[in-house]
Amino acid sequence: MLREKTIVLGVTGGIAAYKAAELVRLLVKQGAAVHVIMTRAATEFVTPLTFQTLSANPVHTELFSLVEEQDIGHISLADRADLFIVAPATANLIGKIAAGIADDLLSTTIMATKSPVLLAPAMNTNMYLNPIYRENEEKLRRHGYLFAGPVSGQLACGWEGEGKLQDPAIILEEAICALSPKDLGGEQVLVTAGPTREELDPVRYLSNHSSGKMGYAIAVAARRRGACVTLVTGPVCLDEPHGVETIRVVSASEMREAVLGRFEASTIVVKAAAVADYRPETRAGNKIKKSVGNMVLNLARTHDILAEIGRHKTSQFIVGFAAETEDLAGNAVKKIAEKKLDMIVANDVTREGAGFAVDTNIVKLISRDGRVEDLPLMAKESLADIILDRVVEMKNQGRRPASG
Ligand code: CTP
């Protein structure tokens, strides 16, 4: 996600400085070139060697270092940054930025940069609640500085409350978000993901192999691109995506209720969930006991949620999914017409690397005007962005969906 991006990471002197090491690792893993600037106080908590080893770049600490000036020059770091992150950012550093003070390498470089600046504050709760700090934060937000956290928890000083450094994985997510185009700004995106479970008795259910990965990837990508996202998810083993309203449901009927309740307010709907088409006709109150011989289960149809929203749609852009094991394109095209879709993501779940429970997918994107785009095997994360690219393109071209 961060390939060819240069990130300058400022580390200030707080006990959370050690967590910045994990952040460097995560940024590097995403392909970013990371250059670390430490304040003198930060070097009291963690040695520059730690960051130098993890970033594979020299660490900068001194404003007036002749060697560093010759090699790069402190202003050049400010110019080269695609994004500036400070984690942890102390109340002192935030106060200095707000007051326009540039008296060390980090504060000078931040003042000189034109890149977005993402601050991850960490401090004692009372400092965080101090009205002077609050004013400084508000002022910086007004000037476009971005903030990640802090969060509530047990603080190193013994207090419990707000002021704990945001989780490095979430700071990374905010960094990716800061560097993403905002072409879905103003959109209300509703995504469904995962399987549904249809209960047979208190201990058994009917379900499918959906992992939820595709829908979650779409929700994350849409949020990065500026949308306000609601994710309605069946039972899966994935963490709730940061910054996404997540509604957990179990059965198809619960999913239907959650989707219908939010449909009207949505502008884009992506139905990646593998909703059960049938449920046991009755749910036994007690565990069904075995008896001699076979057992016949009566199944009743569930509502087709996608077809239902298709019938009710006004201006929403609707993307459906089709999981097929034969005649992929033919079946998918039929579903576009039947369910009044604007686009369908068709995947042959029998192909290796496609479909359920894997990190990759191989799909055809078919739009309602009949265009078919064959996509190769790719990570669900990359596919999520391509699906959203096409949604944006179709919306921009004014190919407004026909009203139901
Ligand atoms: N879908 C839905 N409600 C259902 C069944 C499916 O909203 N009860 C949605 C899925 O979320 C998906 C699309 O319909 O976006 C297609 O699902 P799929 O299982 O491929 O097809 P079905 O319409 O169920 O048809 P069939 O099982 O006959 O292929």
Residues whose N, C-alpha, C, O or C-beta is under 5 A from the ligand:
A	BS01	CTP	K271 A272 A273 A274 V275 A276 D277 T302 H303 D304 I305 L306 G320 F321 A322 A323
